[in-house]
Amino acid sequence: MVEPVERPMSAANVELQIRRIACARCGATFDCGNGGRDGGCWCADESYRLPVPGADQDCLCPQCLRRLAFVSGQSA
């Protein structure tokens, strides 16, 4: 389930839409689109890069994304 949350302008002067979503793996709810150092999504600050979810999938929570990076051989 996606619940849009209002957000002020980011540091990049681009309005981001925060989504409250359930992790596609574990079901934990989290905010997608905030928490990053520069006003973006928290996942942009992570040191690893994994493929973006497909159209039929949604984002992973921080814990599941870090676990996937570890399993994929990228340090988290």
Secondary structure per residue as TSV (DSSP state, phi and psi in degrees):
chain	resnum	aa	ss	phi	psi
A	1	M	-	360.0	134.3
A	2	V	-	-109.6	125.3
A	3	E	E	-121.2	107.0
A	4	P	E	-65.1	143.3
A	5	V	E	-124.7	136.1
A	6	E	-	-67.6	145.1
A	7	R	-	-145.8	140.0
A	8	P	-	-70.3	173.0
A	9	M	-	-60.0	146.3
A	10	S	-	-84.4	176.0
A	11	A	T	-62.2	-28.7
A	12	A	T	-83.0	6.0
A	13	N	S	63.4	31.4
A	14	V	-	-122.4	130.1
A	15	E	-	-76.4	124.4
A	16	L	-	-103.9	143.8
A	17	Q	-	-97.2	120.0
A	18	I	E	-85.0	134.2
A	19	R	E	-118.0	132.6
A	20	R	E	-91.4	113.8
A	21	I	E	-130.9	166.3
A	22	A	E	-99.6	133.8
A	23	C	-	-56.2	134.5
A	24	A	T	-66.8	-18.1
A	25	R	T	-98.5	-53.8
A	26	C	T	-107.2	-13.9
A	27	G	-	87.2	-3.0
A	28	A	-	-64.2	140.5
A	29	T	E	-88.7	144.7
A	30	F	E	-158.5	165.9
A	31	D	E	-92.4	128.5
A	32	C	E	-106.1	127.1
A	33	G	S	112.8	7.4
A	34	N	-	-149.6	178.0
A	35	G	B	94.3	-5.6
A	36	G	-	-81.8	160.0
A	37	R	T	-58.8	-38.2
A	38	D	T	-100.2	19.0
A	39	G	S	90.4	0.3
A	40	G	S	-93.8	-161.3
A	41	C	B	-73.5	147.0
A	42	W	G	-56.7	-32.4
A	43	C	G	-69.0	-22.5
A	44	A	G	-68.2	-20.9
A	45	D	G	-87.6	-8.7
A	46	E	S	-71.7	149.9
A	47	S	S	-78.9	-15.2
A	48	Y	-	-103.4	160.2
A	49	R	-	-129.0	118.5
A	50	L	-	-116.2	159.1
A	51	P	-	-58.9	144.5
A	52	V	-	-69.1	140.8
A	53	P	-	-56.9	149.5
A	54	G	-	-71.3	174.7
A	55	A	T	-61.6	-26.2
A	56	D	T	-94.6	7.3
A	57	Q	-	-126.5	168.0
A	58	D	-	-127.4	-179.3
A	59	C	-	-68.0	162.8
A	60	L	-	-102.7	152.0
A	61	C	-	-68.8	164.5
A	62	P	H	-53.9	-43.9
A	63	Q	H	-64.2	-45.3
A	64	C	H	-69.9	-35.5
A	65	L	H	-65.7	-42.4
A	66	R	H	-65.8	-38.5
A	67	R	H	-63.9	-43.5
A	68	L	H	-63.2	-40.3
A	69	A	H	-61.7	-42.1
A	70	F	H	-62.9	-47.6
A	71	V	H	-64.9	-30.8
A	72	S	T	-80.7	-2.4
A	73	G	T	91.9	8.2
A	74	Q	-	-101.1	137.9
A	75	S	-	-73.5	139.2
A	76	A	-	-104.8	360.0
